[in-house]
Amino acid sequence: MSDGSVDLYAEVSRAARVVYTALGTGLSEVVYQNALCLELTPPVERERVLPVFFKGSYVGTVRPDIVLDGRVVLELKAVARLNESHQAQTKAYLRWMPAPLEKDDELERVFGMVINFGPNDLEMIEVAPPWEPLAPARES
């Protein structure tokens, strides 16, 4: 999918709707995560470990639920309603993702999505990256 032939936002939206329709509500996030990983087109990484640094020292890690194609961070929830903290969490993950090689290239756009498999509806919110990222750029 790195060739840009597929709109990743549309792919994630489609896959989330398929999972939500098939499984319904009331399950744990990990169940939806497993199903979504099966439905998405690879490459899909579960809970990719992203190191966090402070003043040049390693201080811990963050783990987004899913990273799709090395550039789309998916944070999954199964709550009554999404709130600002869910978007902030996704934005934090994006800060520690390796930067794309060319930030102005739409085909290599990095973004996040919060997906809530809620009791009343499927919610999806796109989260823009908080450039400049704090992680080092990918090597060419």
C-alpha positions in Angstrom: 0.0 0.0 0.0 3.0 2.3 0.2 2.6 3.0 -3.5 -0.4 5.2 -2.7 -2.8 3.2 -4.8 -5.1 2.8 -1.8 -6.4 5.7 0.3 -5.5 4.5 3.8 -8.2 6.5 5.5 -10.8 4.8 3.4 -9.2 1.4 3.9 -9.2 1.8 7.7 -12.8 3.2 7.7 -14.0 0.3 5.5 -12.2 -2.3 7.7 -13.6 -0.8 11.0 -17.1 -0.8 9.6 -16.8 -4.5 8.6 -15.5 -5.4 12.1 -18.2 -3.4 13.9 -21.0 -4.8 11.7 -19.8 -8.4 12.2 -19.0 -8.3 15.9 -21.4 -5.7 17.3 -20.9 -3.9 20.6 -19.8 -4.8 24.1 -16.5 -6.5 23.4 -13.1 -5.6 24.7 -10.6 -3.4 22.7 -8.3 -6.4 22.2 -11.0 -8.3 20.4 -11.7 -5.5 18.0 -7.9 -5.0 17.6 -7.5 -8.7 16.6 -10.3 -8.5 14.1 -9.2 -5.2 12.6 -5.7 -6.6 12.1 -7.2 -9.5 10.2 -9.4 -7.2 8.1 -6.7 -4.6 7.2 -4.4 -5.0 4.3 -0.8 -5.6 5.5 1.6 -4.4 6.6 0.0 -4.2 10.0 1.9 -3.9 13.3 0.3 -4.5 16.7 1.5 -2.4 19.6 4.6 -1.2 17.9 7.1 -0.1 20.5 8.1 3.6 20.1 10.9 4.8 22.3 10.5 8.1 24.2 13.5 10.4 25.0 13.9 13.4 27.3 17.0 15.5 27.1 18.6 12.9 25.0 17.9 10.1 27.5 15.6 7.2 27.0 12.7 7.5 29.5 10.2 4.8 28.3 8.0 3.7 25.4 4.6 4.3 24.0 2.6 1.5 22.1 -0.1 2.5 19.7 -2.7 -0.3 19.2 -2.0 -0.6 15.5 0.4 0.9 13.0 -0.6 0.5 9.4 1.8 0.7 6.6 4.4 2.3 8.9 2.6 5.6 8.9 -1.0 5.4 10.2 -1.4 5.1 14.0 -4.7 3.6 15.1 -5.9 3.9 18.7 -8.9 1.7 19.5 -11.4 2.3 22.2 -14.6 0.5 23.3 -16.2 3.3 25.4 -19.5 5.1 25.6 -18.0 8.3 24.0 -14.7 9.5 22.8 -13.1 12.5 24.5 -10.2 14.8 24.0 -7.8 12.6 26.0 -8.2 9.9 23.4 -7.1 12.3 20.6 -4.3 13.6 22.8 -3.0 10.0 23.3 -3.0 9.4 19.6 -1.2 12.7 18.9 1.4 11.7 21.5 2.0 8.4 19.6 2.4 10.4 16.4 5.0 12.6 18.0 7.2 9.5 18.5 6.7 7.9 15.1 9.6 8.2 12.7 9.1 11.2 10.4 8.2 10.5 6.8 11.0 10.9 4.3 9.1 13.7 2.5 6.5 15.4 4.7 4.9 17.2 1.8 4.2 14.0 -0.1 0.5 13.2 0.3 1.3 9.5 -0.6 3.5 9.2 2.5 1.3 11.2 4.8 1.4 10.3 8.4 -1.8 10.5 10.5 -3.7 8.9 13.3 -7.2 7.7 13.9 -9.1 7.1 17.0 -11.7 4.4 16.4 -14.4 3.7 19.0 -16.3 0.5 18.9 -19.0 2.1 21.1 -22.3 0.8 22.4 -24.4 3.0 20.2 -22.2 3.8 17.1 -18.8 3.4 15.5 -16.9 6.6 15.9 -13.8 7.5 13.9 -11.8 10.7 14.3 -8.7 11.5 12.2 -5.8 13.0 14.1 -3.2 15.1 12.4 0.4 14.8 13.4 1.9 17.5 15.7 4.8 18.3 13.4 7.6 18.6 14.1 8.0 15.0 15.4 10.3 14.2 18.2 11.5 10.9 16.8 14.4 10.8 14.3 13.6 10.7 10.6 13.6 7.3 8.8 16.7 6.5 6.9 16.5 6.5 3.1 
